[in-house]
């Protein structure tokens, strides 16, 4: 196990880390939970993922190049690494293949699904399961739009924000929170429910006894799906809060819908979704402390049930490493 993943409560999980279009002919280096990773495509176009550290002298493999044989060449001494991290050539040191096996690079399980590159955060040849890719991302006839940017925030603060319905009429008053804002009265009451699912939980809420047709899902560990209610239409907004390090998070937005698929109207709606995302940025980046603290260190109320369920899961997981904890293990806020 690499320490960065464990320190962020992010060991042994599948997470998207890049958009497919970002990984072309050149190596693509990135940081996930303070650990360096390099992505590249072999000569069959398949994405490979390695620890961005040559086993020879520790330099970044992402500074190298991919040869015609689809192997990644280290920029320092020309060592070459292929699928599965296998060392395929060590210049000036001829040796049989079986001897080169001990010079392999550290490999990560990786998949390319739904226009995203998914990484399993434990080095090794196999993952115990497959990433939980939302089916709509691969559904025929669906317009899928990908966007990513980096915020100055810990991933837990960003994730809690994405699961927080009560902030909608305040932060998003001029966009998606407008209808809720107009219905609110000084004595309005919101009721929040959290329902465990195989991949996390879903939330539902009502305002003054009227249940919202919208809904949020937590896609463990760092994903959110918002179901936008449009009669006879499909619209889902997915957000993945990918830890870069202790103070930075890559926000990966995936919009899916079965209407307004052609330009220029598609671009208009996609820009609107980007605007909604950025409405959250200043608030999330202002969070103090930077990382979501223990529940007892902040004042919480009944409408915080969803964010507290996530926080308890995170803190329990971080305490005990990769052991899975259920969102129902601890009581939710009353």
ZARO-233914 format. One record per residue (C-alpha): residue in one letter; residue number from 0; y, z, x. Coordinates in nm, 4 decimals. Layout:
BEGIN
<resn:A	resi:NUM	y:Y	z:Z	x:X> .
...
//
This chain:
BEGIN
<resn:X	resi:0	y:0.0000	z:0.0000	x:0.0000> .
<resn:X	resi:1	y:0.3503	z:-0.0772	x:0.1231> .
<resn:X	resi:2	y:0.5743	z:0.2276	x:0.0926> .
<resn:X	resi:3	y:0.8654	z:0.0540	x:-0.0800> .
<resn:X	resi:4	y:0.6627	z:-0.0277	x:-0.3901> .
<resn:X	resi:5	y:0.5391	z:0.3303	x:-0.4228> .
<resn:X	resi:6	y:0.8863	z:0.4753	x:-0.3625> .
<resn:X	resi:7	y:1.0248	z:0.2715	x:-0.6525> .
<resn:X	resi:8	y:0.7353	z:0.3522	x:-0.8863> .
<resn:X	resi:9	y:0.6488	z:-0.0160	x:-0.8594> .
<resn:X	resi:10	y:0.3050	z:-0.0267	x:-0.6944> .
<resn:X	resi:11	y:0.0127	z:-0.2188	x:-0.8448> .
<resn:X	resi:12	y:0.2085	z:-0.4150	x:-1.1063> .
<resn:X	resi:13	y:0.2735	z:-0.7782	x:-1.1891> .
<resn:X	resi:14	y:0.6388	z:-0.8797	x:-1.1885> .
<resn:X	resi:15	y:0.8251	z:-1.2098	x:-1.1848> .
<resn:X	resi:16	y:1.0201	z:-1.2398	x:-0.8607> .
<resn:X	resi:17	y:1.1571	z:-1.5944	x:-0.8631> .
<resn:X	resi:18	y:1.2060	z:-1.8990	x:-1.0798> .
<resn:X	resi:19	y:0.9710	z:-2.1889	x:-1.0109> .
<resn:X	resi:20	y:1.2603	z:-2.4179	x:-0.9278> .
<resn:X	resi:21	y:1.3693	z:-2.1849	x:-0.6468> .
<resn:X	resi:22	y:1.0522	z:-2.2453	x:-0.4460> .
<resn:X	resi:23	y:1.0551	z:-2.5965	x:-0.3053> .
<resn:X	resi:24	y:0.9631	z:-2.7440	x:0.0326> .
<resn:X	resi:25	y:1.1265	z:-2.4653	x:0.2333> .
<resn:X	resi:26	y:1.0023	z:-2.1049	x:0.2614> .
<resn:X	resi:27	y:1.1757	z:-1.8754	x:0.0144> .
<resn:X	resi:28	y:1.2363	z:-1.5213	x:0.1394> .
<resn:X	resi:29	y:1.3186	z:-1.2335	x:-0.0927> .
<resn:X	resi:30	y:1.3033	z:-0.8557	x:-0.1125> .
<resn:X	resi:31	y:1.1091	z:-0.6689	x:-0.3807> .
<resn:X	resi:32	y:1.1398	z:-0.2889	x:-0.3892> .
<resn:X	resi:33	y:1.2640	z:-0.2918	x:-0.0283> .
<resn:X	resi:34	y:0.9609	z:-0.4937	x:0.0874> .
<resn:X	resi:35	y:1.0063	z:-0.8412	x:0.2348> .
<resn:X	resi:36	y:0.8120	z:-1.1251	x:0.0752> .
<resn:X	resi:37	y:0.8037	z:-1.4969	x:0.1519> .
<resn:X	resi:38	y:0.6987	z:-1.7620	x:-0.0982> .
<resn:X	resi:39	y:0.6001	z:-2.1166	x:-0.0034> .
<resn:X	resi:40	y:0.4073	z:-2.4100	x:-0.1446> .
<resn:X	resi:41	y:0.0948	z:-2.5430	x:0.0231> .
<resn:X	resi:42	y:0.0171	z:-2.9146	x:0.0475> .
<resn:X	resi:43	y:-0.1186	z:-2.9083	x:-0.3090> .
<resn:X	resi:44	y:0.2017	z:-2.7601	x:-0.4467> .
<resn:X	resi:45	y:0.0492	z:-2.4180	x:-0.5114> .
<resn:X	resi:46	y:0.2673	z:-2.1154	x:-0.4463> .
<resn:X	resi:47	y:0.1520	z:-1.8724	x:-0.1778> .
<resn:X	resi:48	y:0.2991	z:-1.5266	x:-0.1149> .
<resn:X	resi:49	y:0.2919	z:-1.3368	x:0.2147> .
<resn:X	resi:50	y:0.4526	z:-1.0270	x:0.3572> .
<resn:X	resi:51	y:0.7613	z:-1.1719	x:0.5270> .
<resn:X	resi:52	y:0.6546	z:-1.0375	x:0.8639> .
<resn:X	resi:53	y:0.4535	z:-1.2207	x:1.1247> .
<resn:X	resi:54	y:0.1590	z:-1.0036	x:1.2418> .
<resn:X	resi:55	y:0.2326	z:-1.1121	x:1.5996> .
<resn:X	resi:56	y:0.5852	z:-0.9828	x:1.6663> .
<resn:X	resi:57	y:0.7154	z:-0.8877	x:1.3238> .
<resn:X	resi:58	y:0.9729	z:-1.1651	x:1.2756> .
<resn:X	resi:59	y:1.0542	z:-1.3141	x:0.9358> .
<resn:X	resi:60	y:0.8157	z:-1.5923	x:0.8420> .
<resn:X	resi:61	y:1.0776	z:-1.7152	x:0.5955> .
<resn:X	resi:62	y:1.2793	z:-1.8407	x:0.8956> .
<resn:X	resi:63	y:0.9976	z:-2.0821	x:0.9752> .
<resn:X	resi:64	y:0.8908	z:-2.4073	x:0.8130> .
<resn:X	resi:65	y:0.6049	z:-2.5500	x:0.6097> .
<resn:X	resi:66	y:0.4127	z:-2.8259	x:0.7824> .
<resn:X	resi:67	y:0.2478	z:-3.1337	x:0.6357> .
<resn:X	resi:68	y:-0.0770	z:-2.9403	x:0.6178> .
<resn:X	resi:69	y:0.0878	z:-2.6881	x:0.3814> .
<resn:X	resi:70	y:0.0758	z:-2.4038	x:0.6341> .
<resn:X	resi:71	y:0.3717	z:-2.1785	x:0.7073> .
<resn:X	resi:72	y:0.4730	z:-2.1821	x:1.0729> .
<resn:X	resi:73	y:0.6319	z:-1.8777	x:1.2338> .
<resn:X	resi:74	y:0.9664	z:-1.9659	x:1.3984> .
<resn:X	resi:75	y:0.8988	z:-1.7492	x:1.7073> .
<resn:X	resi:76	y:0.5697	z:-1.8664	x:1.8607> .
<resn:X	resi:77	y:0.4486	z:-2.1252	x:1.6112> .
<resn:X	resi:78	y:0.1612	z:-1.9279	x:1.4622> .
<resn:X	resi:79	y:0.0513	z:-2.0957	x:1.1394> .
<resn:X	resi:80	y:-0.0655	z:-1.9358	x:0.8168> .
<resn:X	resi:81	y:-0.2304	z:-2.0999	x:0.5200> .
<resn:X	resi:82	y:-0.3619	z:-2.0060	x:0.1778> .
<resn:X	resi:83	y:-0.4678	z:-1.6441	x:0.1564> .
<resn:X	resi:84	y:-0.2707	z:-1.5617	x:0.4717> .
<resn:X	resi:85	y:-0.5353	z:-1.7137	x:0.6996> .
<resn:X	resi:86	y:-0.4177	z:-1.7793	x:1.0542> .
<resn:X	resi:87	y:-0.4950	z:-2.1485	x:1.1081> .
<resn:X	resi:88	y:-0.3501	z:-2.2012	x:1.4566> .
<resn:X	resi:89	y:-0.2183	z:-2.0028	x:1.7532> .
<resn:X	resi:90	y:-0.0518	z:-2.2362	x:2.0036> .
<resn:X	resi:91	y:-0.1614	z:-2.2063	x:2.3677> .
<resn:X	resi:92	y:-0.4478	z:-1.9788	x:2.2680> .
<resn:X	resi:93	y:-0.7470	z:-2.1863	x:2.1551> .
<resn:X	resi:94	y:-1.0105	z:-1.9775	x:1.9826> .
<resn:X	resi:95	y:-1.2770	z:-2.0198	x:1.7126> .
<resn:X	resi:96	y:-1.1863	z:-1.9670	x:1.3482> .
<resn:X	resi:97	y:-1.3903	z:-1.6503	x:1.3156> .
<resn:X	resi:98	y:-1.1855	z:-1.4884	x:1.5924> .
<resn:X	resi:99	y:-0.8547	z:-1.5953	x:1.4340> .
<resn:X	resi:100	y:-0.9424	z:-1.4082	x:1.1150> .
<resn:X	resi:101	y:-0.8116	z:-1.0828	x:1.2606> .
<resn:X	resi:102	y:-0.4681	z:-1.2411	x:1.3058> .
<resn:X	resi:103	y:-0.4164	z:-1.3155	x:0.9354> .
<resn:X	resi:104	y:-0.0849	z:-1.2444	x:0.7624> .
<resn:X	resi:105	y:-0.0645	z:-0.9949	x:0.4767> .
<resn:X	resi:106	y:-0.1113	z:-1.1802	x:0.1477> .
<resn:X	resi:107	y:-0.0107	z:-1.0946	x:-0.2081> .
<resn:X	resi:108	y:-0.1692	z:-1.2183	x:-0.5318> .
<resn:X	resi:109	y:0.0686	z:-1.4670	x:-0.6917> .
<resn:X	resi:110	y:0.0746	z:-1.6829	x:-1.0047> .
<resn:X	resi:111	y:0.3087	z:-1.9522	x:-1.1358> .
<resn:X	resi:112	y:0.3385	z:-1.9219	x:-1.5125> .
<resn:X	resi:113	y:0.6100	z:-1.9897	x:-1.7682> .
<resn:X	resi:114	y:0.8499	z:-2.1306	x:-1.5109> .
<resn:X	resi:115	y:0.8357	z:-1.8067	x:-1.3090> .
<resn:X	resi:116	y:0.6629	z:-1.6904	x:-0.9926> .
<resn:X	resi:117	y:0.4703	z:-1.3671	x:-1.0596> .
<resn:X	resi:118	y:0.3790	z:-1.1309	x:-0.7752> .
<resn:X	resi:119	y:0.1263	z:-0.8473	x:-0.7777> .
<resn:X	resi:120	y:0.2735	z:-0.5595	x:-0.5788> .
<resn:X	resi:121	y:-0.0257	z:-0.4691	x:-0.3681> .
<resn:X	resi:122	y:-0.1414	z:-0.6745	x:-0.0707> .
<resn:X	resi:123	y:-0.4904	z:-0.8144	x:-0.1043> .
<resn:X	resi:124	y:-0.6828	z:-1.1244	x:-0.2020> .
<resn:X	resi:125	y:-0.7385	z:-1.0342	x:-0.5664> .
<resn:X	resi:126	y:-0.5508	z:-0.8611	x:-0.8482> .
<resn:X	resi:127	y:-0.7426	z:-0.6558	x:-1.1059> .
<resn:X	resi:128	y:-0.5899	z:-0.8480	x:-1.3967> .
<resn:X	resi:129	y:-0.3495	z:-1.1305	x:-1.4812> .
<resn:X	resi:130	y:0.0251	z:-1.1111	x:-1.5532> .
<resn:X	resi:131	y:0.1179	z:-1.0540	x:-1.9172> .
<resn:X	resi:132	y:0.3141	z:-1.3764	x:-1.9625> .
<resn:X	resi:133	y:0.4752	z:-1.3959	x:-2.3091> .
<resn:X	resi:134	y:0.2956	z:-1.6844	x:-2.4869> .
<resn:X	resi:135	y:0.6231	z:-1.8360	x:-2.6085> .
<resn:X	resi:136	y:0.7161	z:-1.9207	x:-2.2480> .
<resn:X	resi:137	y:0.4256	z:-2.1664	x:-2.2351> .
<resn:X	resi:138	y:0.4287	z:-2.2808	x:-2.5973> .
<resn:X	resi:139	y:0.4646	z:-2.6506	x:-2.6661> .
<resn:X	resi:140	y:0.7935	z:-2.7554	x:-2.8243> .
<resn:X	resi:141	y:0.9878	z:-2.4549	x:-2.6934> .
<resn:X	resi:142	y:1.3091	z:-2.4844	x:-2.4944> .
<resn:X	resi:143	y:1.2848	z:-2.2459	x:-2.1984> .
<resn:X	resi:144	y:1.5902	z:-2.1594	x:-1.9896> .
<resn:X	resi:145	y:1.5799	z:-1.9465	x:-1.6754> .
<resn:X	resi:146	y:1.8662	z:-1.7678	x:-1.5058> .
<resn:X	resi:147	y:1.8935	z:-1.4939	x:-1.2407> .
<resn:X	resi:148	y:2.1641	z:-1.2871	x:-1.0759> .
<resn:X	resi:149	y:2.1769	z:-0.9625	x:-0.8776> .
<resn:X	resi:150	y:2.3460	z:-0.6408	x:-0.9941> .
<resn:X	resi:151	y:2.4505	z:-0.3377	x:-0.7910> .
<resn:X	resi:152	y:2.2216	z:-0.1021	x:-0.9806> .
<resn:X	resi:153	y:1.8842	z:0.0680	x:-0.9631> .
<resn:X	resi:154	y:1.6210	z:-0.1136	x:-1.1653> .
<resn:X	resi:155	y:1.5546	z:0.1877	x:-1.3893> .
<resn:X	resi:156	y:1.9158	z:0.1979	x:-1.5109> .
<resn:X	resi:157	y:1.9050	z:-0.1738	x:-1.5843> .
<resn:X	resi:158	y:1.5713	z:-0.1424	x:-1.7640> .
<resn:X	resi:159	y:1.6878	z:0.1456	x:-1.9811> .
<resn:X	resi:160	y:1.9945	z:-0.0527	x:-2.0794> .
<resn:X	resi:161	y:1.7772	z:-0.3428	x:-2.1932> .
<resn:X	resi:162	y:1.5771	z:-0.1081	x:-2.4188> .
<resn:X	resi:163	y:1.8835	z:0.0661	x:-2.5628> .
<resn:X	resi:164	y:1.9703	z:-0.0533	x:-2.9143> .
<resn:X	resi:165	y:2.2506	z:0.1995	x:-2.9886> .
<resn:X	resi:166	y:2.4808	z:0.0429	x:-2.7292> .
<resn:X	resi:167	y:2.4849	z:-0.2949	x:-2.9037> .
<resn:X	resi:168	y:2.7835	z:-0.2338	x:-3.1380> .
<resn:X	resi:169	y:2.9928	z:-0.1033	x:-2.8483> .
<resn:X	resi:170	y:2.9150	z:-0.3085	x:-2.5374> .
<resn:X	resi:171	y:2.8328	z:-0.6240	x:-2.7352> .
<resn:X	resi:172	y:3.0812	z:-0.5849	x:-3.0195> .
<resn:X	resi:173	y:3.2143	z:-0.9401	x:-2.9758> .
<resn:X	resi:174	y:2.8694	z:-1.0997	x:-2.9535> .
<resn:X	resi:175	y:2.5278	z:-0.9846	x:-3.0744> .
<resn:X	resi:176	y:2.6459	z:-0.6344	x:-3.1695> .
<resn:X	resi:177	y:2.9132	z:-0.7528	x:-3.4094> .
<resn:X	resi:178	y:2.7071	z:-0.7345	x:-3.7316> .
<resn:X	resi:179	y:2.5951	z:-0.3792	x:-3.6512> .
<resn:X	resi:180	y:2.9506	z:-0.2736	x:-3.5683> .
<resn:X	resi:181	y:3.0832	z:-0.4059	x:-3.9011> .
<resn:X	resi:182	y:2.8165	z:-0.2123	x:-4.0958> .
<resn:X	resi:183	y:2.8799	z:0.1185	x:-3.9223> .
<resn:X	resi:184	y:3.0729	z:0.3996	x:-4.0889> .
<resn:X	resi:185	y:3.1945	z:0.7258	x:-3.9326> .
<resn:X	resi:186	y:2.8954	z:0.9120	x:-4.0774> .
<resn:X	resi:187	y:2.6339	z:0.6377	x:-4.0231> .
<resn:X	resi:188	y:2.2908	z:0.7407	x:-3.9000> .
<resn:X	resi:189	y:2.0479	z:0.5342	x:-3.6931> .
<resn:X	resi:190	y:1.6767	z:0.6119	x:-3.7077> .
<resn:X	resi:191	y:1.4735	z:0.4988	x:-3.4074> .
<resn:X	resi:192	y:1.0967	z:0.4538	x:-3.3795> .
<resn:X	resi:193	y:0.8802	z:0.3746	x:-3.0772> .
<resn:X	resi:194	y:0.5389	z:0.2154	x:-3.1252> .
<resn:X	resi:195	y:0.2993	z:0.1954	x:-2.8256> .
<resn:X	resi:196	y:0.1476	z:-0.1485	x:-2.7558> .
<resn:X	resi:197	y:-0.1102	z:-0.2714	x:-2.5022> .
<resn:X	resi:198	y:0.1716	z:-0.3962	x:-2.2787> .
<resn:X	resi:199	y:0.4232	z:-0.1124	x:-2.3270> .
<resn:X	resi:200	y:0.5944	z:-0.0392	x:-2.6574> .
<resn:X	resi:201	y:0.8088	z:-0.1938	x:-2.9267> .
<resn:X	resi:202	y:1.1026	z:-0.0328	x:-3.0996> .
<resn:X	resi:203	y:1.2366	z:-0.0572	x:-3.4519> .
<resn:X	resi:204	y:1.5444	z:0.1007	x:-3.6010> .
<resn:X	resi:205	y:1.7347	z:0.1387	x:-3.9244> .
<resn:X	resi:206	y:2.1001	z:0.2047	x:-3.9990> .
<resn:X	resi:207	y:2.1708	z:0.4172	x:-4.3058> .
<resn:X	resi:208	y:1.8223	z:0.3474	x:-4.4344> .
<resn:X	resi:209	y:1.8348	z:-0.0319	x:-4.3843> .
<resn:X	resi:210	y:1.5750	z:-0.1495	x:-4.1322> .
<resn:X	resi:211	y:1.6880	z:-0.4069	x:-3.8788> .
<resn:X	resi:212	y:1.4995	z:-0.7361	x:-3.8698> .
<resn:X	resi:213	y:1.5531	z:-0.7536	x:-3.4930> .
<resn:X	resi:214	y:1.3267	z:-0.5756	x:-3.2474> .
<resn:X	resi:215	y:1.2841	z:-0.4939	x:-2.8818> .
<resn:X	resi:216	y:0.9668	z:-0.4775	x:-2.6762> .
<resn:X	resi:217	y:0.9142	z:-0.3111	x:-2.3406> .
<resn:X	resi:218	y:0.6824	z:-0.5262	x:-2.1292> .
<resn:X	resi:219	y:0.5508	z:-0.2848	x:-1.8693> .
<resn:X	resi:220	y:0.6798	z:-0.2238	x:-1.6072> .
<resn:X	resi:221	y:1.0155	z:-0.4025	x:-1.6009> .
<resn:X	resi:222	y:1.0361	z:-0.6534	x:-1.8849> .
<resn:X	resi:223	y:1.2114	z:-0.6649	x:-2.2214> .
<resn:X	resi:224	y:1.1702	z:-0.9072	x:-2.5108> .
<resn:X	resi:225	y:1.4276	z:-0.9262	x:-2.7869> .
<resn:X	resi:226	y:1.3098	z:-1.0867	x:-3.1102> .
<resn:X	resi:227	y:1.6099	z:-1.2524	x:-3.2734> .
<resn:X	resi:228	y:1.5497	z:-1.2905	x:-3.6495> .
<resn:X	resi:229	y:1.6241	z:-1.6481	x:-3.7581> .
<resn:X	resi:230	y:1.4424	z:-1.7750	x:-4.0713> .
<resn:X	resi:231	y:1.1746	z:-2.0323	x:-3.9862> .
<resn:X	resi:232	y:1.2874	z:-2.0426	x:-3.6241> .
<resn:X	resi:233	y:1.1677	z:-1.8932	x:-3.2963> .
<resn:X	resi:234	y:1.4126	z:-1.7240	x:-3.0635> .
<resn:X	resi:235	y:1.3195	z:-1.4711	x:-2.7961> .
<resn:X	resi:236	y:1.5283	z:-1.3391	x:-2.5104> .
<resn:X	resi:237	y:1.3321	z:-1.1966	x:-2.2179> .
<resn:X	resi:238	y:1.4806	z:-0.9899	x:-1.9386> .
<resn:X	resi:239	y:1.3058	z:-0.8742	x:-1.6224> .
<resn:X	resi:240	y:1.4742	z:-0.6101	x:-1.4046> .
<resn:X	resi:241	y:1.3265	z:-0.6722	x:-1.0604> .
<resn:X	resi:242	y:1.4015	z:-0.4069	x:-0.7953> .
<resn:X	resi:243	y:1.5448	z:-0.5475	x:-0.4746> .
<resn:X	resi:244	y:1.6142	z:-0.2125	x:-0.3105> .
<resn:X	resi:245	y:1.7437	z:0.1310	x:-0.4102> .
<resn:X	resi:246	y:2.0834	z:-0.0029	x:-0.5180> .
<resn:X	resi:247	y:2.0227	z:-0.3654	x:-0.6208> .
<resn:X	resi:248	y:1.8315	z:-0.5283	x:-0.9053> .
<resn:X	resi:249	y:1.7619	z:-0.8930	x:-0.9712> .
<resn:X	resi:250	y:1.8194	z:-0.9630	x:-1.3389> .
<resn:X	resi:251	y:1.5939	z:-1.2476	x:-1.4505> .
<resn:X	resi:252	y:1.6737	z:-1.3882	x:-1.7940> .
<resn:X	resi:253	y:1.4407	z:-1.6219	x:-1.9827> .
<resn:X	resi:254	y:1.5608	z:-1.7652	x:-2.3136> .
<resn:X	resi:255	y:1.3053	z:-1.9312	x:-2.5434> .
<resn:X	resi:256	y:1.3703	z:-2.1090	x:-2.8734> .
<resn:X	resi:257	y:1.2485	z:-2.3986	x:-3.0876> .
<resn:X	resi:258	y:1.5940	z:-2.5331	x:-3.1839> .
<resn:X	resi:259	y:1.9095	z:-2.6591	x:-3.0081> .
<resn:X	resi:260	y:1.6955	z:-2.8022	x:-2.7323> .
<resn:X	resi:261	y:1.9102	z:-3.1041	x:-2.6444> .
<resn:X	resi:262	y:2.2271	z:-3.1158	x:-2.4376> .
<resn:X	resi:263	y:2.5138	z:-3.0408	x:-2.4649> .
<resn:X	resi:264	y:2.4447	z:-2.7861	x:-2.7425> .
<resn:X	resi:265	y:2.1575	z:-2.6328	x:-2.5461> .
<resn:X	resi:266	y:2.3916	z:-2.5617	x:-2.2553> .
<resn:X	resi:267	y:2.6440	z:-2.3963	x:-2.4875> .
<resn:X	resi:268	y:2.3860	z:-2.1493	x:-2.6206> .
<resn:X	resi:269	y:2.2479	z:-2.0843	x:-2.2726> .
<resn:X	resi:270	y:2.5973	z:-1.9974	x:-2.1489> .
<resn:X	resi:271	y:2.6336	z:-1.7629	x:-2.4466> .
<resn:X	resi:272	y:2.3163	z:-1.5808	x:-2.3417> .
<resn:X	resi:273	y:2.4570	z:-1.5437	x:-1.9902> .
<resn:X	resi:274	y:2.7744	z:-1.3965	x:-2.1399> .
<resn:X	resi:275	y:2.5708	z:-1.1365	x:-2.3307> .
<resn:X	resi:276	y:2.3924	z:-1.0367	x:-2.0106> .
<resn:X	resi:277	y:2.7154	z:-0.9926	x:-1.8178> .
<resn:X	resi:278	y:2.8669	z:-0.7726	x:-2.0868> .
<resn:X	resi:279	y:2.6228	z:-0.5044	x:-1.9679> .
<resn:X	resi:280	y:2.6886	z:-0.5341	x:-1.5960> .
<resn:X	resi:281	y:2.9913	z:-0.3082	x:-1.5408> .
<resn:X	resi:282	y:2.8455	z:-0.0295	x:-1.7554> .
<resn:X	resi:283	y:2.5069	z:-0.0338	x:-1.5838> .
<resn:X	resi:284	y:2.6573	z:-0.0520	x:-1.2347> .
<resn:X	resi:285	y:2.8717	z:0.2545	x:-1.3103> .
<resn:X	resi:286	y:2.5686	z:0.4780	x:-1.3798> .
<resn:X	resi:287	y:2.5678	z:0.8091	x:-1.1923> .
<resn:X	resi:288	y:2.3271	z:0.8973	x:-1.0461> .
<resn:X	resi:289	y:2.2232	z:0.5478	x:-0.9498> .
<resn:X	resi:290	y:1.8551	z:0.6036	x:-1.0359> .
<resn:X	resi:291	y:1.7460	z:0.7315	x:-1.3761> .
<resn:X	resi:292	y:1.7145	z:1.1101	x:-1.3290> .
<resn:X	resi:293	y:1.4690	z:1.3543	x:-1.4883> .
<resn:X	resi:294	y:1.5216	z:1.3856	x:-1.8630> .
<resn:X	resi:295	y:1.6554	z:1.7398	x:-1.8349> .
<resn:X	resi:296	y:1.9459	z:1.6322	x:-1.6118> .
<resn:X	resi:297	y:2.1233	z:1.4313	x:-1.8820> .
<resn:X	resi:298	y:2.2112	z:1.5047	x:-2.2442> .
<resn:X	resi:299	y:2.0035	z:1.2937	x:-2.4820> .
<resn:X	resi:300	y:1.9816	z:1.2509	x:-2.8588> .
<resn:X	resi:301	y:1.7392	z:1.1106	x:-3.1156> .
<resn:X	resi:302	y:1.8556	z:0.7502	x:-3.0736> .
<resn:X	resi:303	y:1.7495	z:0.7671	x:-2.7068> .
<resn:X	resi:304	y:1.3802	z:0.7673	x:-2.7958> .
<resn:X	resi:305	y:1.3078	z:0.4265	x:-2.6397> .
<resn:X	resi:306	y:1.4894	z:0.4845	x:-2.3123> .
<resn:X	resi:307	y:1.3388	z:0.8313	x:-2.2768> .
<resn:X	resi:308	y:0.9891	z:0.6907	x:-2.3346> .
<resn:X	resi:309	y:1.0432	z:0.4455	x:-2.0508> .
<resn:X	resi:310	y:1.1968	z:0.7124	x:-1.8275> .
<resn:X	resi:311	y:0.9080	z:0.9530	x:-1.8729> .
<resn:X	resi:312	y:0.6631	z:0.6751	x:-1.7900> .
<resn:X	resi:313	y:0.8585	z:0.5855	x:-1.4764> .
<resn:X	resi:314	y:0.8947	z:0.9414	x:-1.3499> .
<resn:X	resi:315	y:0.5290	z:1.0189	x:-1.4154> .
<resn:X	resi:316	y:0.4189	z:0.7013	x:-1.2404> .
<resn:X	resi:317	y:0.6444	z:0.7665	x:-0.9419> .
<resn:X	resi:318	y:0.5109	z:1.1211	x:-0.9154> .
<resn:X	resi:319	y:0.1463	z:1.0204	x:-0.9197> .
<resn:X	resi:320	y:0.1632	z:0.6785	x:-0.7547> .
<resn:X	resi:321	y:-0.0041	z:0.3897	x:-0.9367> .
<resn:X	resi:322	y:-0.1829	z:0.6024	x:-1.1979> .
<resn:X	resi:323	y:-0.1041	z:0.4595	x:-1.5404> .
<resn:X	resi:324	y:0.0701	z:0.6968	x:-1.7782> .
<resn:X	resi:325	y:0.1003	z:0.6461	x:-2.1505> .
<resn:X	resi:326	y:0.4333	z:0.6467	x:-2.3331> .
<resn:X	resi:327	y:0.2774	z:0.8978	x:-2.5691> .
<resn:X	resi:328	y:0.1915	z:1.1605	x:-2.3048> .
<resn:X	resi:329	y:0.5240	z:1.3395	x:-2.3421> .
<resn:X	resi:330	y:0.7063	z:1.4081	x:-2.6690> .
<resn:X	resi:331	y:0.9990	z:1.1823	x:-2.7468> .
<resn:X	resi:332	y:1.3494	z:1.3053	x:-2.8204> .
<resn:X	resi:333	y:1.3847	z:1.4512	x:-3.1678> .
//
